[in-house]
């Protein structure tokens, strides 16, 4: 099974010499001589790291005064450690920004008792969509060949950050397909799950698009990993369609439809889709504290506007982030709303499933 990337994709190294920002925006703010900490609540090996490291030098160019933007990693408790820290952060001069992912959103949605943060207290300045790709080692991929029934007797091991994190989406999908997947909980980032796969300690894995492009595509090219399916993307009508970054790989919906006993309607499907929508179309976001002055928020919004509107942005972003919306201002607010809103029915289904399947109690 092949993986097709967009034509004209170029190496991330082009960013080092690219001057894509003709002017700085947000003239009322000035970050001259400042160092801005871009805090990521995960390890250095996952998709959030790739995303933050992509944006950091561009943000440095785009903000007034060209400050130094440094990515700082704060892993722990599936990202709730860093999010709780940011909630209590009192640095509202624009020198601290925070990046979240679906693994930060899901505990918030599910009422995880470790959550001490509230998205309503933060100001969003960028929302990035993404996708996800599940993959297998070549021996199991040869058995799979599009027929999940051939894998029904396989004992799968999966490195997981936790069942209430973004891993909820693959774990529920694999269970709906009838696969026997046992997670090893406690890894600090999805990149650590990929390393388990590379070492042979896990025999199924998934990565968000940015991490798949950088970390798994070399394995695919070397014949050490084979894509199984993507989670898909949403069209304008809210339907699951093929991921635009990986158009040759079938979606979970397609695989489910082809698998006896897996239904794309009913409670399980509705819950899976609700959390997919909450976790991927606006999967990563950049926030300032709620007390930040309006001119600083405007400077960041204008900077991200300038970054994503540059003529070369699509070409430089595609091989690193994939092909997904990068949203600011009202679009980012709308994305935040979608990412932090799930129906009571979906929440109830997932809460019961977590208790019955993994013994996770959230109250």
N, C-alpha and C positions, 0 to 999 in steps of 0.2 A: 504494500500500500504506500503510495507516494505522498509527499507533502508539497504543495505548491504555494510559493510565496509570490508576492506581487512583483511584476517586472520592474526593473530599475532600482531595486532595493540596494542600498549601499552600506558600507561598513560604518559602525558606530564611530570609528576613528576619524571620519570626516568632520565630526563636530569640533574636533580640536582646532581645525583651521577655518571652519565656517564662520563667517560674520553675518549672521542672518537677521540681525536687528538694526535697522537703519537709524533708529532713534530710541531714546528712553522715554518712558511715559510716567505720568504722575508727578508733575512738576512741583506740587505742593509738599512733597516729601523728599527727603534727601538722606541717603544711607552712606554717604561718603565716609570711608575709613572704618565702616562697621563690618563686623562678622555676623552673619545670620546663620543660626543653627536650624537645620531642617531635620527634625526629629522623626525617626521611623521606629515604630514599636516592634520590630522584628530583627532577625539576624541579617548579616551582610550577604547571605547567599541566595536570597529569594527574589521573587518578582518585584516586591516593593523596593528593594535595594536597587534593582535595575532601573525602575521608574524614577526614583529620586535622583540617582546619579545621572540619569539622562537630563532631567530638568535643572539640576543645580547650576551648571555652568551657563545655561541659557538664561536662567533667572538672574544670575549675577550680571550678565550683560544688559538685561532689560530693565532692571530696577534703577531708579535715579541714584547716581553716585557710584554705580558699579561696585556694590559691596561684595565681599567674599562670602559665598554660600557653602557651608560645610554640612555634609550629611552626617548625622549622629544617630547611632543605633542603640535602641533601648529595649531589647527583647525581654520577654517574660510573661507567663500566664496567658499565652496566646494573644498578646497585644494589650490586654487590659492593664498590665503594669504601666506601660507607657501612656495609655489613654488616661488613666487615673492621675498620673503625674501631670499631664497637660491640663486636666481639669483644674488642678490646684495651682497651676503656673500663673504668676502675676506679671510676667514680662509682656506688656502690651504695646511696646514701642516698635513692633515689627521685626525685632531681631530674633524671635523664636517663632517658627511655624511648625505645624504638625501634619504628618501624612498618615491617613488611615487606610484600611482595606476592608473587604467583606468580613474578615476575621475579627475586626473591631465592631462592625455593625451587628453581627449575629448575636453576640452575647447581650448587647444592648436591646435588641428586639425580643430576645427570649427571657429577659429579666434575670440574667445570671447574677447571683448575689455578690460576685466579685466586682461588678460594675459600679463605679462611683462617678461616672462621667455622664454628661448629658449633651447630645448634639445641639440641642436648642440654645446652649450657652456659647456656641462657637460660631464663627463667621467663615463660610466656605468661599474660597477664591478660585478653586479649580476642581472639576470632577472629571475623572478619566474612566472611560469604559474599557473593558478588556474581555478576554475569553479564557477558556481553559481547555486543556487537552489531556485525556487519559491515554496511557501507553503501557505496553507489555514488553517483556523480554522476547527475543525472536522465537524461542522454542514454543512458548505459549501462544504467541501470535500465529504460529503455523497451525496450531490446533483450533484457534478461534476462526480465522478466515471468514469473518462475518457472521458466524453461527455461535451465539453465546451458549447454546445447549452443550457444545463440545467442551466447555470450561466448567460445567456444573460440578464436577468432582474434584476440581483443583482447590487446594487450600492456599488462599492468597494472604500475603502479609503486606501491610501498608503502613508507612510511617506517617503519623498524624499529629497535628498540633492540638487536636481535641475535637470532640464530637459537636460542640456548640460553636465551633469556628467555621470558617469557610469550607472546611473539610466535610461539613454536613452535606453539601451538594453532591460530591462524589460518593460518599458513604450511602446515602439514601438511593442514589441512582443505581449503584452496584447491587444493593439489596433488592430493588425493584426488578432487576434483571435476573435475580436468583443466584447471584454469585456469592460464594462463601469467602468474604473478605474480613479478616481480623486486623484491626488497627493496633499499632504500637503507639500509644499516646505519649506526648511529652516533648516532641521535637520543637525547636524554637522558631522554625521557619520552613517553608516549603522546599527551600534549597537543601535543607538537611534531609528531607524525604528523598530528594533526587540522589543524594550521596548514598543513602541506604540502598536505593535501587542499583546504583553503580557497583556497590560492594557486594551485591547479591544477598543483602539482608532483607530486602523487600522484592516482591515479584509483580507488583502493580503500583502505579503511581499516577499522579496528575500534577500538572504545573499550570499556573496562569500563563497567558500568552508571552509576556515579556521574558519570563524565566524559561519557558519552553524554547523560544527562539534562540536564546543565548546558551542555555545549559543542556537542552535535550536534543536539539537539532544536530549537534556534533555526534551524539550517540546514534541518532537515526542514520546519519551519513556513514557511520562506521559499522552499521548493521548490528548495533547493540541494543536498540530499542525500536519498537514499531508502534506508531499511533493506533489507538483503538477507536476513539471517538472524541468529539468536542462536545461541550455543553450547548453550543449553538450561539445564535444572536437573535435579537428581536427585530422584526420588520416594523413598518409604520403602524401596522394594525395590532401589534403586540403578539404576533405569531413567532414561534421558534423556527428559524431558518438557518442555513449553513453559515458558519463563521466566515466573514469576509477575508480574514487572514489565512484561513486554512480551508479553502473551498472544496478541496478534494477529499476531506475527511468527513465521514457521516456524523450526524449529530446524535446525541443520546435519544432524542425523540425518534429518529429513524431506526436506531438499533432496538429501542423498546417496541416499536411497531412490528418489527420483524421477529420478536422473541415471544414465544408462547408464555402466557401468564403475566406479561408486563403490559400494563394498560396506560394509554395516554389520555385518560379521563378518570374521574373519581377522586377520592380524598388524597391518596398518595401522590398522584400526578399534580393535583392542584397545589399541594403543599410544596412539592419539589419545585414547581415552576415559580411559586411565590418567592421562595428563598433564592432561586436562581436570579430572578429579577432584582431582588434586593442586594444580591452579592456581586453581580457582574456588569450590567450596563452602566453602573456608576460605582465601579469596584474600588477605585482609589481616589481620595480627595485630599486637598490641602486646606488647612484651617488656620485662622488667626483666633486668638482669644476674643470673646465677646466684648470685652471692654476696650478693644483697639479703636483708636480714633478713625473717623471716616476717611481722612486724607490718606492714611496708611493703607486701609482696605482698598481704596481706589487705586493707589500705586501698584498694589499686587494684582488687582483685576486688570489694570491696563497693561502691566508687564506680561501676564499670561495671554491677554488678547494679542499683543505684539508678537509673542513667540509663535502662537498657533496660526496666525494669519500670514506669516512670512511665506514667500513663494517656495522656499526649499524645505519647509517643515515636514510636509508629507513624505518627502523622499528620505529625510534623515530619521524620521520617527518610525517608519514602517518596519525596518529590520530590528528595531529595539522594542517598540511598544506594540507593534501590530497595527492594524487598520481599524481604529475605533474612534468614536467622538471624544474630543477634548473640549470640555464645556466650562464657560465662565458666566458670571453675572446671573441673569434670570434662568438660563439653562442649567447652571450649576445648582441654583436653588431648587429647581424642579427635580433635578437628579437626586439631590439630597433628600427631598421629600419621598421619592420613590424608594430610595435605599433604606429609609428608616421607617417605613410603613408596611406592615404585613397584616393580613386579615386575622381576626380572632380564630377563625376556623383552621387556617394554616398553622398558626402558632400552637393551637391546642393539639393538632395532629402531631406536630414535631415534638412537642413537650412529652406527649404520651409515648411516642416512638423512642425518644432518648431514654426515658425511664425503663421501658420494657427491653430495649436492645442493649443499652450500655449501663443501666443503673444510675443514670444521671438525674439528679433531682434538683430542680431550679427554684424551689420555694421553701 
